[in-house]
């Protein structure tokens, strides 16, 4: 618990220090929000998109990967672990493409509402 506090304090200090330093344009990479379609497995489209993001990021920075699972699909599948399975699938995809970042899976009644939630 003490180490976690030290890590958070170091991260806070680094973020505050970065605000005062000037960054060169060549070192700046925007953060990307990647919206993938919900499927049981990663499709060729999703894999292609992750590969494209890998090329854009050059292995630097963080990526936010999200997907929306519609409510009616969860009722149709009748599986309580759909969201957890999707998170694991996306985590494997990030690891395969050597990307670092955050994963967000949300459940909404429609895709547009879900993207707003993300």
ZIWO-V902342 format. One record per residue. SS is DSSP state (@ for helix, = for strand, . for the rest). BURIAL is I if it has 9 or more other ideal C-beta (glycine too) atoms within 8 Angstrom, else O. D_CENTER is the distance of its C-alpha to the mean C-alpha in Angstrom with 1 decimal. Layout:
BEGIN
SS_BURIAL_D_CENTER / SS_BURIAL_D_CENTER
END
This chain:
BEGIN
._O_26.0 / @_O_27.7 / @_O_25.5 / @_O_22.4 / @_O_24.3 / @_O_25.2 / @_O_21.6 / @_O_20.6 / @_O_23.8 / @_O_23.2 / @_O_19.7 / @_O_21.4 / @_O_24.2 / @_O_22.2 / @_O_20.3 / @_O_23.8 / @_O_25.4 / @_O_22.9 / @_O_23.9 / @_O_27.5 / ._O_27.0 / ._O_27.1 / ._O_24.4 / ._O_25.6 / @_O_24.1 / @_O_23.5 / @_O_21.2 / ._O_19.0 / ._I_15.7 / ._O_13.9 / ._O_10.3 / =_I_8.6 / =_O_6.9 / =_I_6.8 / =_I_8.4 / =_I_9.7 / ._O_12.9 / ._I_13.7 / ._O_15.9 / ._O_17.4 / ._O_16.5 / ._I_14.4 / ._O_16.7 / @_O_18.0 / @_O_16.4 / @_I_12.8 / @_I_13.9 / @_O_15.5 / @_I_12.6 / @_I_10.5 / @_I_13.9 / @_O_14.4 / @_I_11.3 / @_I_12.7 / @_O_16.0 / @_O_14.9 / @_I_13.4 / ._O_16.2 / ._O_14.3 / ._O_14.2 / ._O_11.9 / ._O_8.2 / =_I_5.4 / =_I_2.9 / =_I_2.5 / =_I_5.3 / =_I_8.8 / =_I_12.1 / =_I_14.9 / =_I_18.3 / @_I_20.8 / @_O_23.5 / @_I_21.6 / @_I_21.1 / @_O_24.9 / @_O_25.7 / @_O_23.9 / ._O_25.3 / ._O_22.8 / ._O_21.6 / ._O_18.8 / @_I_17.0 / @_I_13.9 / @_O_14.0 / @_I_14.7 / @_I_11.8 / @_I_9.4 / @_O_11.6 / @_I_11.6 / @_I_8.0 / @_I_8.4 / @_I_11.6 / @_I_10.3 / @_I_8.3 / @_O_11.5 / @_O_13.7 / ._I_12.6 / ._O_12.7 / ._I_9.4 / ._O_8.3 / =_I_5.3 / =_O_3.7 / =_I_3.4 / =_I_5.8 / =_I_8.8 / =_I_11.8 / =_I_15.3 / =_I_17.6 / ._O_20.8 / ._O_19.7 / @_O_16.7 / @_O_17.6 / @_I_17.8 / @_I_14.4 / @_I_12.8 / @_O_14.9 / @_O_13.7 / ._I_10.0
END
